[in-house]
């Protein structure tokens, strides 16, 4: 194995339940993330990383790999998140399949679930590789324990295996709550103190992303009037029906499951209600700033129109922006994209530069003044029981980080 500790590291990390909790009011949202940060801090110390510190106010664990070059080169940061998504993460039991043939159906533990190339054609890309997948009862946690393991392996390699590898100062950071969209809200850019950074939080081999959705969340509260259904005519107001009417007023074709590429959407993600009260929540997403603004305005128009027809304020729309398309920042200086692109090409990796149909911590951090595009970490089928990752993709992620450092060392400020 190229990096002998990479796989055992990853297996160790994913077995720790670090699922975040969107209903929590603490930072991090779950104490298991604090415990995981403490575990990582001990490992960083054993490796020899310097200036290791956990920031209680934002839940980030930060460390420094000192420069080994006398050149005045740019300081680079690498970031990954510790939490996993909203799916069962208790009792994760990773399965290892060596030398996958690229065509067989993979049984997920003893469950009825499988990874079938007919359903997941990307499996065909992994012939001859070692796959780590779930036992069908949990997610895997490659998002983003792969990134954590890759950055940790990078630190170990630079300090203990190739200490003569020339590079500028490197800062590494492991943060909380990315999956619930608040992890980077309190990120401390001055403390991190680098010229640019990358999140190592992408998917399959070659992903290089600097364009994300702009995102907002919408909560709609519907106030009904509950009377006996036998005498309901012209009196009852059914809050559930109001919620249905609101949803039906949205463009039918602009749902997440019917869009792709740069197409935005309205995504109904929660519906709860009775005749008296109902609540729905939506994700609003678009890559285009004007269309993003128009989407929010359109939802307000629907609410206003319904209230006018009802003769009272029975539909209350609460909108909250979540993050913005970081392309607005990155496109001002594409050198860090070209740097990562060249690094991949030097390694025989074809860069896949496509808009993210989602967001990363880098979306928020970029708007804080630190350009932070996203690099592949290797995982596929994120956030559920069908998640898997290739060991070889993870190794190439570490290779890519090393090549970025190598190329960066050629150009002084």
N, C-alpha and C positions, 0 to 999 in steps of 0.2 A: 504494500500500500504506500502511496506517495507521501501522505501525511498520516502516520500511523495512529495518532491520537484523535484524528478528526471523527471517525466513526464512533468510538467509545464515548467521546465527548458528547456527540449529538444524541446518542442513545440515553446517556445519563440525563441530559437536559430535558428531553421530551417526556421522560417519566415523571417530571415534576409538574403538578397541576398549577399553572399560572394564569388561568382563565380570568379575564377582567370582568367587571360588573358595572354595567351602565347605570344601575340604580344607586350605586355607592356615592357618598359625598366626600370620600377621602382620596388622597393622592399618595401612593397608587390606590386604585380602587379596591384591591384585594391585598391582604397581608401576605399571601403566598408569593406575591411579586417582591415584596420587601425581603422575605426569606431567600428568594432566589438570587436577588442582588447581593445579599450577604454571602451566599455560596460562591457567586462569581468573583466577589472581591477577594476571597481567600485564594481562589485559583489564580487571579491576576497577581497577587502578592507572591505566590509560589513561583510563578513564571518569571517574575522580576520586573513587571510593569511598575512605573514610578507615579508619584502624585495621585495615588488611588483615593478617591473620595466619593462618598455617597451623599447626594444633596437631598435632604429630607423634604425640602419645600417643593421639589418637582419629581422626586423618585428616580433620578438618573444616577447611574454609577459611571464615573468618569476615570480614565487613566491615561498616562502618557508613555509613549515609547520614544525615548530621546533620539535626537538626530545622530547619525553616524557619519555625516559628511560635513566638511567645512564650508561647503557652498551655501550661498544664501538662496535657498529654494523655498517654494511655497509650503506652508504647513497644511497637512491634509487631515481630515477627520473621517472616521468610519463609524456608522451608527446602525444599531439593530434594536428591535423591541422585544421585550421579555414576555409580554402577555400573549395569550392565544384567544381564538375567536369564540363566539357564542355557540358552542357545541360541547357535548360531553367531553371533559378532559380529565376525568377521574379514573385512575387505573389504566393509563395508557400502556399498552403492551406492544411495542414496535416489532414488526416481523421483518426478517432479512431474507431476501431472495437473490441468490448469487447467479450470475450468468443467465439472466432472463433471455428467453429466445425471441422476444419481440412479437409473439403471436398467440401465446397460450393465455387462457383465462386464469386469472389469479384469484384463488379463494381467500377471502378475508377471514382468517381464523376459523372458528367453528360456526360462523353465522351463515345466513343465506345470501349474504352480499358478496359480490365479486367485482374485480377490475377486469372488464372485458374489452379487448381491443376494438370490437365492433361498436361499443358505446364510447370508449375513450381511445380514439385512434392515435393519440400522441404516444401511447405505449409502444407503438411500432418504432419510435425513435430510440428506444433503449435496449435494443438487441445487444447481448453480450455484456450488459452492465449489471451492477448490483443495485437492487431497488430496496428501499425501506418503506414499508406500508403499514397500515393499521390492521388490527384484528377484527375490524368491522363494528366495534362497539363504541369507539371514540374517534376524535380527530387524531392526527399525528402530531401536529405542532411544528411542522417544518416552517410554517409561517408564524414566528420568524426565528425559531430555534436553530434553523439552518444558518441564518445570518449570524446569530450569536456564536455558534460553533466555528464558523469560518473566520470571524474576526479574532476569536480567541486563539485559533490555530495559527493565524497570521502573526499574532504577538509572540507566541511560543517559538515559531520558526525564526523570527527576526532576532529574538533575544538569545535563544539557546541553541539553535541549530545552525543558523547562518548569521552570526553576529557581525561579520564583515560586509554584509549586504549594505550598500550605501543608500541612504535615504534621509530625507529631512524629518523634522519632528512630526510625530503622528499622535493624534488624540483619538481615543476610542470611547464610545459611549453606548450604554445599554439602558433603554428607557422603558417606561410603563405605558399601558393603556392606549396603545396605538389602535387596537381593534375597536375601541369605543369612541375614537375620534378626539380624545382630549389629551393624549400623552404628551404632545409637543407644546401644549398651550403655555406651559411655564418653563420651556427650555431656556437655559441661560447661555446665550451666545457669547458674551464677554468671557465667561468662565471657560467655555470650550476653546475659544481663542485659536481658531484656524482660519486659513484664507478661503477654503471651500471644503465641502464634505460630500460624502455619498451615504445614503441609506443602502444597506445590503438587505433588501427586503422584496426583491422581485421574484418572478416565477422562473420559467424554464431557461436553459442555457442561452446566453446571448442577449437577454432583455436589458435594454438601456433606455430609461424613461425620464423625460423631463417635462412632459405635458400631462397634466392630470385634469380631472373634472374640477369645476367649481361646484361647491356643494352647499346645500341648505337643508334643514329639516323643517317640516311643517307638522304641527299638531292642530287638529280641528276638533273643537268641542261643540256638540250639538245638544241643544236643550229642547226636550219634547214636552208634551202635555199628556199625561196618562189618564184616560177615563175608561169606563167599561166598554169593551168593544161592541156590545150590543146597542149602545147609544152613542157611538163614536162619531157619527157623521157630522161634519162641519165643526167638530169640537176637538177631537184627538189630533195631536201632532206627534207622529212616531219618529223619535230621534234616529232609530235605525234606518228608517226610510230616508230621512234627510241625508244621512251619511251615504246611502246608496245613490241618491240623486246627485250629491256633490261629486262622487267618484265617476258617475256616468257622464258628467259634464266635461270631464277631462278628455283629451284626445285619445281615442281607443288604441291607436297604433303607437302611442308614445309611452309604452310600458317597457320596463327593463327587459322582459323576456322577448320583446319584439324589436329590439334595437341592437346596434353594433357600431364599431368604429368610433366616429366622432358624434354619433347620434345621442342626444340627451334623452332624459326620460323623467316621468313621475312614477315612483315606486311605492305602492301601498304596502307597508310592512307590518301594520298592526291595526286591528279592528276589534273594538270591545264596546258592547252596549246593551241597553234595554230600551223599552219604549220611552222611558223618562229621560235617560241620558245616554249618549254615545260619544265615543272618542276614536278618531283615526289618526295615524301618523304616516307621513310620507317622506321619502327621500327625493330631493329635487337635484338633478345633475345635468350639467352641460359643459362642454369645452369652450363654447363661444360666450363671451361675457355679456353681450347684448341679449342673446337668447336666454341666458341664465336669468338676467334681470326680468325679461318678459315672462318667463315661466312663473316667477314669484308674483308678478303683477296679475297674471291671469288667474291664479288661485284666489287672489284677493277680489278680483272682479266677480268670480263665481259666488264667493261668500256674500259680497255686497248685493248681488242680484237676488240671491235666495232670501236674504233678510228683507229686501224691499218687497218681494212677493209675499212673504210671511207677515209683513206688517210689524215685525219686532226683531230684536237682535237675538236670534236663536242659533246663529252660526258664528262661532268665534274662531278666527284663524290666528295662530301664533307661529311666526316665521323666525328662524334663527340661522344665520349664515354659519357654516362650519369650517370651510377652507376654500381657497381659491386656486385657480390654475397657475402652477408655479412656472409655466412657460413664460409668463409675463416678466419674471425675474431672470430666468436662465438665458433667455434669448438675447439679453443685453451683452452677454459674454459667453459665447459657445465654446470657449477653449476647453472647459472641463468636460464637455461632451465629446469633443474631438480627442481629448486625452484618453478617455475611457474607450472610445471607439478604436483608436489606434492600438491600445493595449490588447483588446480582444482580437483584432485582426492579426497582430503579431503572434498570437497563440493559435491561430487557425480557427477562431470562433467567429461566426457570422453575426455581427451586431443586429439586433432586432429593435429598431427604434420606432416605437408605436405609442400613440396616446394611451395613458392608463385609464381604464374604465373604472376609476376609483380614485383614491388619494393615498398619500403616504405622509409620514411625519415630515418629510422634506417639503411638502406643500406649505406647511405653516412655517417651518424653519427658514425657508427661502424668503418668505415675506418679512421675516425678522432681520434680514440683512445678510444671511449666510446661504449662498447658493448651494442647494443640496439635492441633486438628481438621484435617481434610484438605479441600483445594479441588481442583476439577477442573483438569487440565492439558491435556485434549483428546484423549488417545490412545484408540484402540480396538484390540481383539484383541491385548492385550499378550502379550509373551514368545514370539513366534514369527514365522514368515514372513508371516503374514496381518495383521501390525500396520500400522496407518495412523493418520494424524492430519490434521485439517483446519486449514489455516492460519487460517481465520476463527475457529475455536474457540480457537486459541492467542492470537489478538489479543484475543478477549473475555476470556480469562484475565487478560491484562495490564490490560484495562479494569476487571475486577473488583478487582484488587489496588489500583488507583488509587482506585476508589470506596470501598473499605474505609478507605483512608487519609483520604479526604475526609470520610466520616461520622465517623470516630474523632476528627477534628479539631474536631468540633462540641461534644464533651463533655469538659470538664476533669475531672481526678481529684477 
